[in-house]
């Protein structure tokens, strides 16, 4: 696309050193190391890095021009704008010819459950003979039986996202279900992305290192629902504390659907029971009752299935067939994944207070009366520190034995993170501290009896550990199998 055409419809403050508007832009970049010949380089001002400092590197790598928030002392074309992250979304949309407008896109947001819900929705579309691509924490794939590709962000940056949507459209895939993170909404990654539906799983404490307050966190999430227009739909968890606030931001012209267990909703679950084989309940859809037997477990799985079923209703899928499809599905990698039996060892991604509480309650539901629930967890470094003592208190309350360890300490001292967790614990009885995550898993192996249930929480599908100066390979599932000989 010619430079002049690309910047024609954007709001800029001034243009500097542009002598040829017909220069062909062949790509959009914001990382100077990945900049290629004939790219347009966008100088993002991030939390830790200022892209303006790397403009010369980008030009050396072949960039034609730079989009900046302030004049730079460089001999190159500059487009000066108020906000480069906002403009990057607009430019990316224009460069890829607004691919989202040609697709049916459902965005799923919430603190927990996004990954599972998107996978369930993708399976539902395919069961009704409709192709559906998926974008999220585990990566993206064009069909449910594909391999995952690219896992850098839950929601990609605007250039990668728009490029991916372009590719999906070129492959003649009509539907997309994607996780939409609060960071993506706050940082304008999904601006100009035309969503046809939005799903809320829940809103509980997380990412306050970035959002600072729960109100800011809510405002970021709510943007997905505020931007829906006539003909679109919203699916909201009626049991969530913020449900009414989300409902308030939805336009009256948007079709609203709700689900829940404790509050009256369009799709509800009652008579819920749990066993080692899964959860069972009666699903009530506008007065009609259906028996549901899942291979997934835990109350959170019931909520995830309700979210998927409510989405099925919103898009017009037959509910009875949708239930049969969901009954056949197992869990998602690293989400309440049973990696060993005798004792039962579960690996889960839970890394928030609410997430840890939910999986511990689910694990308790399948713990034999003569067995103990052993919980291994840590908290990530350089992240919201206020949730650490809360998670310690939750683990102490709900587990019989707690092993506190490390979980991506990043630049922080692992012992300090553990000290923060311990601040929420009242008693040292049945508390084990082992900063080395591998040794913590081995410790659980030593003390676990056959009837015990062991929960290894925090990393789930991740196959790495982020330390101060390096990232090493570390997969909880691999370690569990190795230690228990599974």
C-alpha positions in Angstrom: 0.0 0.0 0.0 1.3 3.5 -0.9 2.3 5.6 2.1 -0.1 8.4 1.1 -3.1 6.0 1.0 -2.1 4.5 4.3 -2.0 7.8 6.2 -4.8 9.5 4.4 -7.5 8.7 7.0 -5.5 9.0 10.2 -5.4 11.9 12.6 -1.9 13.3 12.6 -0.4 16.4 14.1 2.1 17.0 11.4 4.1 15.4 8.6 7.8 15.8 8.4 10.3 15.0 5.6 7.8 13.3 3.4 8.8 13.9 -0.2 7.2 10.9 -1.9 3.7 9.8 -0.9 3.8 7.0 -3.5 6.4 4.9 -1.7 5.2 1.4 -1.3 4.8 0.2 2.3 5.2 -3.5 2.5 4.8 -4.1 6.3 4.1 -2.6 9.7 6.6 -3.0 12.5 7.0 -1.8 16.1 10.1 -3.8 17.0 13.3 -2.5 15.3 14.9 -5.9 15.5 12.1 -7.4 13.3 11.8 -4.4 11.0 12.2 -5.3 7.3 12.9 -3.3 4.1 10.0 -1.0 3.2 8.3 -1.2 6.6 6.5 1.6 8.3 8.0 1.7 11.8 5.7 2.7 14.7 7.4 4.1 17.8 5.4 2.7 20.7 5.8 4.1 24.2 5.6 1.0 26.4 5.8 0.3 30.2 9.5 -0.5 30.0 10.7 0.5 26.5 10.3 3.6 24.4 10.3 2.8 20.7 11.4 6.3 19.8 14.9 5.3 21.0 15.0 2.6 18.3 13.9 4.6 15.3 17.4 4.8 13.8 17.8 1.1 14.2 14.5 0.5 12.4 15.6 2.8 9.6 18.9 1.0 9.3 17.0 -2.2 8.9 15.0 -0.7 6.0 12.0 1.2 7.4 10.7 3.8 5.0 9.1 6.1 7.6 8.3 6.4 11.3 5.1 7.1 13.2 6.1 9.1 16.3 4.6 11.0 19.2 7.3 13.6 19.1 9.7 15.0 16.5 12.9 13.0 16.2 16.3 14.2 15.0 16.4 11.8 12.1 16.6 12.4 8.4 13.5 10.3 7.5 9.8 10.8 6.9 7.9 11.2 10.2 4.2 11.1 10.9 3.6 12.8 14.3 0.5 11.7 16.1 -1.0 12.0 19.6 -0.9 8.3 20.4 1.1 5.7 18.5 -0.7 2.7 19.9 -4.1 4.0 18.9 -2.8 4.9 15.4 -1.1 1.6 15.0 -4.5 -0.2 15.3 -6.0 2.2 12.6 -3.0 1.8 10.3 -3.0 -2.0 10.7 -6.7 -2.2 9.9 -6.2 0.0 6.8 -3.1 -1.9 5.6 -4.9 -5.3 5.7 -8.1 -3.8 4.2 -10.3 -4.1 7.3 -10.5 -7.9 7.4 -12.6 -8.1 10.5 -15.6 -6.6 8.6 -15.6 -9.7 6.4 -15.7 -12.1 9.4 -18.0 -13.1 12.2 -15.9 -12.5 15.3 -16.8 -13.4 18.9 -14.6 -11.9 21.6 -14.4 -13.7 25.0 -13.1 -11.6 27.9 -12.8 -12.2 31.7 -10.3 -12.9 34.4 -10.6 -16.7 34.2 -12.1 -19.2 31.7 -11.4 -17.4 28.4 -9.2 -20.2 27.0 -11.7 -23.0 27.7 -14.7 -21.0 26.5 -13.1 -20.1 23.2 -12.2 -23.7 22.6 -15.8 -24.8 23.4 -17.2 -22.3 21.0 -14.9 -23.3 18.2 -16.0 -26.9 18.7 -19.6 -25.9 18.5 -19.2 -24.0 15.3 -17.4 -27.0 13.7 -20.2 -29.4 15.0 -22.6 -27.3 13.0 -20.4 -27.6 9.9 -19.0 -24.0 10.1 -15.3 -23.3 10.0 -14.0 -21.4 12.9 -10.6 -20.1 13.7 -9.3 -19.5 17.3 -7.0 -16.9 18.8 -5.9 -17.0 22.4 -3.4 -17.8 25.2 -2.3 -21.1 23.7 -1.8 -19.6 20.3 -4.0 -19.5 17.2 -5.3 -22.3 14.9 -7.5 -22.4 11.9 -9.4 -25.5 13.0 -9.7 -27.4 16.3 -7.5 -30.3 15.1 -4.7 -27.9 14.0 -1.5 -27.3 15.8 -1.2 -24.1 17.8 0.9 -21.3 16.2 2.4 -18.2 17.9 1.9 -17.7 21.7 3.5 -14.3 22.4 0.3 -12.6 23.6 -3.2 -13.8 24.6 -4.4 -11.1 22.2 -1.8 -10.2 19.5 -0.7 -6.7 18.8 -2.7 -4.9 16.1 -0.4 -5.6 13.1 -0.2 -9.3 13.9 -3.9 -9.5 14.7 -5.0 -7.8 11.5 -2.6 -9.9 9.5 -4.0 -13.0 11.1 -7.6 -12.0 10.4 -6.6 -11.3 6.8 -5.1 -14.8 6.5 -8.3 -16.3 8.1 -10.4 -14.5 5.5 -8.2 -15.6 2.7 -8.6 -19.2 3.8 -12.4 -18.8 3.5 -13.0 -19.2 7.2 -16.0 -17.2 8.2 -15.9 -17.4 12.0 -13.4 -16.4 14.6 -13.5 -16.8 18.4 -10.8 -15.0 20.3 -9.7 -14.2 23.8 -9.6 -10.5 24.4 -7.4 -9.5 27.3 -7.7 -6.4 29.4 -4.2 -5.4 28.2 -5.3 -5.6 24.6 -8.4 -3.4 25.2 -6.4 -0.8 27.2 -3.6 -0.8 24.7 -5.9 -0.4 21.7 -4.8 -3.7 20.1 -8.3 -4.6 19.1 -9.4 -1.1 18.1 -11.1 -1.2 14.6 -11.7 -4.9 15.1 -15.4 -5.5 14.3 -16.8 -7.9 16.9 -20.2 -9.4 16.3 -20.5 -10.8 19.8 -18.9 -10.5 23.2 -18.8 -13.0 26.1 -18.0 -12.2 29.7 -16.8 -15.1 31.9 -16.1 -13.2 35.2 -14.2 -10.3 36.7 -12.0 -10.9 39.7 -8.6 -9.5 40.9 -5.7 -9.7 38.5 -3.4 -7.4 36.6 -3.6 -4.6 39.1 0.1 -4.0 38.6 -1.1 -2.6 35.2 -4.6 -1.4 35.8 -4.0 -0.2 39.4 -7.7 -0.3 40.4 -10.5 -2.8 39.8 -12.5 0.1 38.3 -9.8 0.6 35.7 -9.8 -3.1 35.1 -13.6 -3.1 34.6 -13.4 -0.1 32.3 -10.9 -1.9 30.1 -13.0 -5.1 29.9 -16.3 -3.1 29.4 -15.0 -1.5 26.2 -15.5 -4.8 24.4 -19.2 -4.5 25.2 -19.6 -0.8 24.8 -18.4 -1.0 21.2 -21.1 -3.5 20.1 -23.7 -2.2 17.7 -27.2 -3.2 16.5 -27.3 -6.7 15.3 -24.5 -7.8 17.6 -25.0 -9.9 20.8 -23.6 -9.9 24.4 -23.4 -12.9 26.7 -22.9 -12.1 30.4 -22.4 -14.2 33.5 -25.3 -13.0 35.7 -23.6 -14.4 38.8 -20.6 -12.1 38.5 -20.2 -9.2 40.9 -19.8 -6.8 37.9 -22.7 -8.3 35.8 -25.1 -5.4 36.2 -22.3 -2.9 35.3 -21.5 -4.8 32.2 -25.2 -5.0 31.3 -25.5 -1.2 31.7 -22.8 -0.5 29.0 -24.5 -2.7 26.4 -26.6 -0.7 23.9 -30.4 -1.5 23.9 -30.0 -2.3 20.2 -27.7 -5.2 21.1 -29.2 -8.6 21.8 -28.4 -9.5 25.5 -28.2 -13.1 26.8 -27.3 -14.1 30.4 -26.3 -17.3 32.1 -25.8 -18.3 35.8 -26.4 -20.6 38.6 -27.4 -18.4 41.5 -29.3 -15.6 39.7 -32.1 -15.8 37.3 -30.7 -16.0 33.7 -31.6 -17.2 30.2 -29.4 -20.3 30.6 -29.0 -21.8 34.1 -27.6 -24.9 35.8 -29.2 -26.6 38.8 -28.8 -29.9 40.7 -25.0 -29.9 40.1 -22.9 -32.9 41.2 -19.2 -33.8 40.8 -17.4 -37.0 40.6 -13.9 -38.1 39.3 -15.5 -38.6 35.9 -16.8 -35.1 35.6 -19.6 -32.7 36.5 -23.4 -33.3 35.9 -26.2 -30.9 36.1 -29.6 -30.0 34.8 -29.5 -27.1 32.3 -32.5 -24.9 32.1 -32.9 -22.9 28.9 -36.0 -20.6 29.0 -38.0 -23.1 31.0 -36.8 -26.2 29.0 -34.7 -28.7 31.0 -31.8 -30.8 29.7 -29.6 -33.3 31.5 -25.9 -32.6 31.1 -23.0 -35.0 31.9 -19.5 -33.5 31.3 -16.1 -35.0 31.1 -14.8 -31.8 32.6 -14.9 -31.1 36.3 -15.3 -28.2 38.8 -17.9 -25.5 39.2 -15.8 -23.3 36.9 -16.3 -25.9 34.1 -20.1 -25.6 34.6 -19.8 -21.9 34.2 -17.6 -22.3 31.1 -20.1 -24.7 29.5 -23.0 -22.3 30.3 -21.1 -19.5 28.6 -20.6 -21.6 25.5 -24.2 -22.8 25.5 -25.5 -19.3 25.9 -23.3 -18.2 22.9 -24.8 -21.2 21.0 -28.2 -19.8 21.7 -27.2 -16.3 20.6 -25.9 -17.5 17.2 -28.9 -19.8 16.7 -27.5 -23.3 17.3 -29.8 -26.0 18.5 -29.3 -26.3 22.2 -29.9 -30.1 22.5 -27.3 -30.8 19.9 -24.9 -28.3 21.4 -25.1 -30.0 24.8 -24.3 -33.4 23.2 -21.2 -31.8 21.5 -20.0 -30.3 24.8 -20.6 -33.6 26.7 -18.0 -35.3 24.5 -15.2 -32.8 25.1 -12.4 -33.1 27.6 -10.6 -30.2 29.1 -8.1 -27.8 27.6 -4.3 -28.3 28.1 -3.2 -27.1 31.5 -6.8 -26.5 32.7 -7.6 -28.9 35.5 -5.6 -31.5 33.6 -5.2 -34.8 35.4 -1.6 -35.8 34.7 -1.4 -38.8 37.1 -3.6 -41.1 39.0 -3.0 -42.9 42.3 -2.5 -40.3 43.6 -4.5 -37.9 41.4 -2.2 -35.1 40.3 -3.8 -32.1 38.6 -2.0 -29.3 36.7 -3.9 -26.0 36.4 -3.2 -22.5 35.1 -4.8 -20.9 38.2 -2.7 -17.8 39.1 -5.3 -15.5 40.6 -7.1 -15.6 44.0 -10.4 -16.5 42.3 -8.8 -19.0 40.0 -6.9 -20.7 42.8 -10.1 -20.8 45.0 -12.1 -22.3 42.1 -9.7 -25.1 41.3 -9.0 -26.0 44.9 -12.8 -26.3 45.5 -13.0 -28.5 42.4 -10.1 -30.6 43.6 -11.7 -31.0 47.0 -14.9 -32.3 45.3 -13.0 -35.2 43.9 -10.8 -35.8 47.0 -11.8 -39.1 48.8 -12.9 -38.7 52.4 -9.8 -40.5 53.6 -7.5 -38.5 51.3 -5.8 -35.1 51.6 -5.7 -32.2 49.2 -2.1 -31.0 48.6 -1.6 -27.7 46.9 1.7 -26.5 45.2 1.7 -22.9 44.0 3.6 -19.7 43.8 3.1 -16.2 42.5 4.7 -14.4 39.5 7.3 -11.8 40.0 6.9 -8.2 38.6 3.1 -8.6 38.9 0.4 -7.5 41.2 1.8 -8.2 44.7 -1.4 -7.6 46.6 -2.9 -10.9 45.5 0.0 -12.9 47.0 -1.2 -13.0 50.7 -4.8 -13.5 49.5 -3.7 -16.6 47.6 -1.8 -17.8 50.6 -4.9 -17.5 52.8 -7.1 -19.3 50.2 -4.6 -22.2 49.9 -4.4 -22.5 53.7 -8.1 -22.5 54.1 -8.9 -25.0 51.3 -6.0 -27.4 51.2 -4.8 -29.8 53.8 -1.1 -29.3 52.9 0.4 -26.3 51.1 3.7 -26.3 49.4 4.8 -22.7 48.4 7.2 -22.4 45.6 8.3 -20.2 42.7 6.3 -19.3 39.6 8.1 -17.1 37.0 9.9 -14.9 39.6 11.3 -12.7 36.8 13.4 -9.9 38.3 12.1 -10.4 41.8 13.8 -12.4 44.6 11.8 -15.6 44.8 12.1 -15.6 48.6 10.5 -12.2 48.8 7.6 -13.4 46.8 7.2 -16.4 49.1 7.4 -14.0 52.1 4.5 -12.0 50.6 2.5 -15.2 50.2 3.2 -16.3 53.8 1.9 -12.9 55.1 -1.6 -14.2 54.4 -1.1 -17.5 56.2 -2.1 -17.7 59.9 -0.5 -21.0 60.9 2.7 -22.7 59.7 1.2 -26.2 60.3 1.1 -28.2 57.1 3.0 -25.4 55.2 6.1 -26.4 53.3 8.4 -23.8 51.6 10.5 -24.9 48.7 11.6 -22.1 46.2 12.8 -24.7 43.7 9.7 -25.7 41.7 11.0 -29.1 40.7 12.0 -29.9 44.3 8.5 -28.7 45.4 6.9 -31.3 43.1 9.3 -34.0 44.3 8.3 -33.1 47.9 4.7 -33.6 47.0 5.6 -37.0 45.6 7.3 -38.0 48.9 4.3 -37.1 51.1 1.3 -37.9 48.9 -0.6 -41.1 49.6 -2.6 -43.0 47.0 -5.9 -41.5 48.0 -4.5 -37.9 48.1 -5.1 -35.3 45.4 -2.2 -33.0 44.4 -2.9 -29.7 42.7 0.1 -28.1 40.9 -1.2 -24.5 40.2 0.0 -21.5 38.4 1.6 -22.5 35.1 -0.7 -24.9 33.4 0.2 -25.2 29.7 3.4 -23.1 30.1 6.6 -24.9 29.3 9.0 -22.3 30.7 10.1 -20.6 33.8 11.1 -16.9 33.7 14.0 -16.1 35.9 15.9 -12.9 36.5 18.4 -13.3 33.7 17.1 -16.2 31.6 14.1 -18.2 30.6 14.5 -21.9 31.1 12.4 -24.9 29.9 10.0 -26.0 32.7 6.7 -27.9 32.2 4.7 -28.9 35.3 3.1 -31.7 33.4 6.5 -33.1 32.3 7.9 -32.9 35.8 4.9 -34.6 37.3 5.1 -37.5 34.9 8.9 -37.7 35.5 8.6 -37.6 39.3 5.7 -40.1 39.5 6.8 -42.2 36.6 3.5 -41.6 34.8 
